[in-house]
Amino acid sequence: MRNDIGSVDTDFLKSLMKVKNLSESQFAEIIGVSHSMVNRVINGNRGAGTKFIVGVLNNFEGVTIGQLIKCDHTLPKGNKKAKSA
């Protein structure tokens, strides 16, 4: 089962870590994932799973899902855009 729920906004994550003065290791410990996972997500080498997303939302007051997840309006191959009403 795939646990990837979306593409995180890596610029937002880097900014959050900078504002909070956190290293990747410290950030990982706070959200309950490994340092290597944080590094891979921030560098775009893997998507963030539910544990990562929930960890950020539960541990950083004021952070919203809208800030954390990039909205990609690209439809999967074979799908057509819905017509405007």
C-alpha positions as CSV (number, residue, x, y, z in Angstrom):
1,M,0.0,0.0,0.0
2,R,1.4,3.4,-1.0
3,N,1.7,5.9,1.9
4,D,2.5,8.9,-0.2
5,I,-0.2,11.6,0.2
6,G,1.2,14.4,-1.7
7,S,4.1,16.7,-2.6
8,V,5.2,18.9,0.3
9,D,6.3,22.4,-0.3
10,T,10.0,22.0,0.4
11,D,10.6,25.8,0.4
12,F,8.0,26.0,3.2
13,L,9.7,23.2,5.2
14,K,13.1,24.8,4.8
15,S,11.7,28.2,5.9
16,L,9.9,26.6,8.9
17,M,13.1,24.9,10.0
18,K,15.1,28.2,9.6
19,V,12.5,30.2,11.5
20,K,12.5,27.6,14.3
21,N,16.3,27.4,14.1
22,L,16.1,23.6,13.7
23,S,18.5,21.2,12.0
24,E,17.1,18.4,9.9
25,S,17.9,16.0,12.7
26,Q,16.1,18.1,15.3
27,F,13.1,18.6,13.0
28,A,13.0,14.8,12.4
29,E,13.0,14.1,16.1
30,I,10.2,16.6,16.7
31,I,7.9,15.1,14.0
32,G,8.8,11.5,14.8
33,V,10.6,10.4,11.6
34,S,14.2,9.6,10.8
35,H,16.7,12.2,9.7
36,S,17.2,10.4,6.4
37,M,13.4,10.7,5.7
38,V,13.5,14.5,6.3
39,N,16.5,14.8,4.1
40,R,15.0,12.8,1.3
41,V,11.7,14.7,1.4
42,I,13.4,18.1,1.5
43,N,15.6,17.2,-1.4
44,G,12.7,15.9,-3.4
45,N,13.8,12.3,-3.4
46,R,10.6,10.9,-1.9
47,G,7.1,12.0,-1.1
48,A,6.0,12.7,2.4
49,G,3.9,10.0,4.0
50,T,1.1,10.4,6.5
51,K,3.4,10.1,9.5
52,F,5.5,13.0,8.2
53,I,2.6,15.2,7.4
54,V,0.7,14.5,10.7
55,G,4.0,14.9,12.6
56,V,4.4,18.4,11.2
57,L,0.8,19.4,11.7
58,N,0.7,18.1,15.3
59,N,3.9,19.6,16.4
60,F,4.0,23.1,14.8
61,E,1.1,25.2,15.9
62,G,-0.4,27.3,13.2
63,V,0.9,25.3,10.2
64,T,-1.9,24.3,7.9
65,I,-2.2,21.5,5.4
66,G,-2.5,24.2,2.7
67,Q,0.9,25.6,3.6
68,L,2.5,22.2,3.7
69,I,1.2,20.5,0.6
70,K,1.6,21.8,-2.9
71,C,-1.4,21.8,-5.1
72,D,-0.7,20.1,-8.3
73,H,-3.4,20.6,-10.8
74,T,-2.0,18.1,-13.3
75,L,-4.4,15.3,-14.0
76,P,-3.1,11.7,-14.5
77,K,-2.5,10.7,-18.1
78,G,-5.7,9.8,-19.8
79,N,-7.9,12.2,-17.8
80,K,-9.3,15.4,-19.4
81,K,-9.9,18.7,-17.7
82,A,-13.4,19.2,-16.4
83,K,-15.4,21.8,-18.4
84,S,-16.2,25.0,-16.5
85,A,-19.8,25.4,-15.5
